[in-house]
């Protein structure tokens, strides 16, 4: 399974997709059109260790909803990610058994190496 969950309207995500030089073997999912499903979210959580690691605290709604002032549990992080695509860190890259989350340069480079096998 090779999938990338991204936001097509995000310039950073567009740049990363170009940088990865992907082939036709990768399925792209625009999370604005179709948010991540619970089964996939649970799979990724198992790989990274927590829902909080998948949650974007940079999302504008994080502050506007007052979530920054709450003590959120793992169940809360999961619930908000499933309800609102903006809370998912992106891009989200699944390459078989490896998962890469976020747009940090180190993460993107690791995903590129994993995809191209170098």
N, C-alpha and C positions, 0 to 999 in steps of 0.2 A: 504494500500500500504506500503510495506516494501522493500526499495531499498537502496543499498549502491553503490555510485560511488567512485571508487578507482583506483589506478594505480598498476597493478599486479607486475610490476618490482620494486616497491618501498618497501624496507625492513620495513620501518615504517608502511606502510599500511598493509603489510602482518602480522606484529606483532599485530596490532590493530584488524584485522579480527579474529585472533586466540583468542585474549583476550576477544572479545565480545561473544565468544561461541555461534555462530549463528546456527539456525536450518534451515531446508529446506524451511521455509516460507519467506526467504529473497532473493530477486533478486539481484545478483551482476552484476555490470556494470564496465568493464575495460575501463576507459575513453581514453586510448591510442588506443584501437580498435574501440571504438564508443564514440565520445565526447557527452557531455550532449546536449539534444535538447532544443530548445528555450522555449517550453511550460514548461518543468520541471524547467529550470533555472528561469523563471518568477514566478513559484509557490514557489520556494525556496526563491527568492528575497522578495516576499510578507511576508514570515515568518521571515526573518532576517532584513529586512528594507532597504537594498541597495545592488547594484551589487558590490560596492567596498568591502563590507564585505565578499564577495565570491571570491574576486580576490587575487591571491597569488603574493605578491610583492617580494617573495623569488625566483620566477622562473628566471632561467638564462636569458631567453629572455627579461625579464623586463628591464634589464640594456643594453643588447646588442642591443635592438631596440630603446634605448634612451627614453623609456617611463618614466623612473624615473626623467627625466628632463622636462616632459610635465605636464600640468595641465589637467588631464583626467576628463571627465564628466561621469555621470552614463551611458550614451549611449556608451561612449568609453569603459568602463569596460565591459559592456555587449557584445559589438562587439568583443573585444579581447578574452573573455572567449569562445564565440561560435566559433571563428576562430582557437584557439589554446588551446588544452586541458591542457597544462602546466600552464595556468593562473588560473585554477580552484583550489581553496583550497581543499585539500583532507585529509582524506576521507570525503565524503559527505553522511550523513546518514539520510534517510527519514523513520520514523516510524509512519505510519498513518498521524497524524496532527503535529507531532513534527519533527523538523529538527535540526541536529547537524552538524556543519561545522568545519573541521580542526582536528589537531592531539594533541591538548593540553590535558594534563592528565585529567583536570577537564571536558572537553568536552566528552572525551571517557568514563569516569566514569558515566556521566549523561546519555549517550546513552546506556550504559550497564544496568543501573538501569531501564531506560524506556523500554528496550527490555525484560528484565527478570521480570519486574514488582515488583522490590524490592526497 
